[in-house]
Amino acid sequence: MKDKLKDKEEKFAVSTEYRETLKQTIQVLQEQVQITEQFEDDQDLEVMKAKLRDLVTKHEELDEQSHRLSSLLLEA
């Protein structure tokens, strides 16, 4: 019984972390959209390129984390 409780707690923790990772991914994607919209306005391209590079890196990290967490959830 104690093992089941621990498993449920771990599964809940993983699902909570997964949900938070997805929320962060959505935020990063929204920022990417905003920056790409600014390209149309032809604002300071070098600054936007740097921001976009940072966001793409962050998105890749979040994507890797979400894949790892989803694998943990599917294993259980």
N, C-alpha and C positions, 0 to 999 in steps of 0.2 A: 504493500500500500504506500509506503514511504517513497519507493522508487517511482511509482506512478505520479505522485505529487511533485517530485523533483522534475520528472519529465515534463509535466504540464507547466511548471514554472519556467523551465528552460525554453520550452516551445513558445510560451507567452513572451518571454524576453526577446527571443529571436524574431518573433512576428512584430513586436513593437519596434525593434531596431530596423527591421525590413520596411515597415511603414514609414518610419522617419527618413530612411534613405530615399524612398520613393518621393516623399515630400520635397526633400532637398533637390532631387533630380528635376522635379517639376520646376522648382524655383530657378535652377540653373538654366533650364531650357527657356523659361520665360525671359530671363536676362539676355540669353543669346538672341532671342527674337527681337527684343528691344534694341540691342546693339546693331543687328543687321538692318533694322528699319532706319537707324541713323545713317547707315551707309548711303541710303537713298537721298538723305539730306546733304550728303557730301560734307560732313563735319570733319573734325581732325582724324584722319584715317589711321595714322600711326597709333594714336591712343586707343582707338576702337579695336584695331588689330591686336594690340597687346591684351586688352580686356577679353576679347574673344578667345585668344589663345589660352588665357588663364581659365576661362569658363569651359573650354573644350577639355582641358586637362582635368578639371574638377569633375566634369561629366563622366569622363572615362573612369576616374577613380570610383565614383558613385555607382557606375554601371557594374564594375567588377565586384564591389561590395554587395550590390543587390543580387547578383548571380550567386555569390557565395551563400548569402542568407537564404535565398530561395531554395538552393540545393539542400541546405540544412533542414528547412521546413518540409521538403518533399521526402527526405530520408525517414523522417519520424512516422 
